[in-house]
C-alpha cells in the first residue's frame, strides 16, 4: 500500500509542520517531507498540491509567485490561522499517539 494512503487526516498537519519552518515552494516541501521522515513520506505532487490548495482556501496557508533562476514558482507560507491550526492539530495528534501507545503497550 502506498505510504500516502496511510496519511488520511494527517497530511495537513505534516504540511503545516514543514511550513512552520518557513516559506517553501512545492518541491522543497516534498523534499522536506521525504528527508525528515527518512523516506517514509515520499509523496507525489498530485498528493501535495491539492492539499496545499485546500489549506490556502481555508486561510491557513498563503502563496505568492516568485521568480527563481528565470522560472516562476509558487511559494507557500503559514498564516496566523495556519499557525493556530498547527498547534491545535499537533496537540490532538500527541493525545492520539499517547492513547495508542497506552493501548498497544
N, C-alpha and C positions, 0 to 999 in steps of 0.2 A: 504494500500500500504506500503510495507517495506520501512523503512527510507532510506536505501542505494539507492533506485531508485530516491529519491529526490536530490541526491548528484551529479547528472550529471554535469560535469565541475568543481566541487568544491572539489572532493576527493583529487586531487593532492595538492591543496592549504592546505587542512587540514593536510595531511601527512607532508608536508614541515613545517607547523606550529608546529606540535608536535616535529619533529626532530630538529627544531630551538633551542629547549631547551637542546639538547644534544643527543648523540648516544643512540639508544634503539633497542631492539630486537622486533620482530613482536608482541608477546603477550603484551609487555609493550606499544606498540603503540596503539593496540586495546583497552587496558585498559585506557590509557590516553584519547583517543577519547571519550570513554563512560563516564568516570568520569568528564572530563572538560565540556562535553555537557549536563550533568545532565541526561544521558541515552538516549538522542536524537540520538546519533550516536553510536549505538551498532552494530558494523559491524562484519561480519564473516571473517574468514581467507581467504576465497575464493574471497572476495572483496579487501582486503588489499594487499595480496601478489602480485597479478598481477599488481596492481598499483605501488607497490614498485619496481618490476622488470622493469616496463616501465620507471620509474624515474631513475633507475640505468642505463638503456640503453641510456637514454637521457643525462647522465652525471651529473644529479642533485643530485643524491644520490650515495654513495659508501657503500659497505658492506664488512664485514670480518667475518670469522668463529672464534668463541672463545669457550673455554671450561668453563662451569659453572656447578659446582657440578657433575663433571664427564660426563656431557652431552654437545654435540656440539650444538651451536646455532649461528644463523647469526645475527649480529648487524649492523644496518644501521645508517649512519650519512650523514649530508648535506655536499655537496661540495661547493666551492666558487660559482660555476654556480648555484647550488641549492639555495644558499642564495640570489643571484641576482634575480632569478626567483621568490622566495617567495616575495621579496619586490615589484616587478612589478605586480605579481598577486594580492597581498594584496591591492595595490593602485587601481587596476582595480575593485576589489571587493568592496572597500569602495565607489568608484564612482557609481557602480551599486546600492548599498544599498541606497545611498543618492538620486539617481534618483527614485528608487522605493518608498522611503518614501515621496518624493515630490509629486509623482502622487497619492499615496494612502492616503495621509493625508487629 
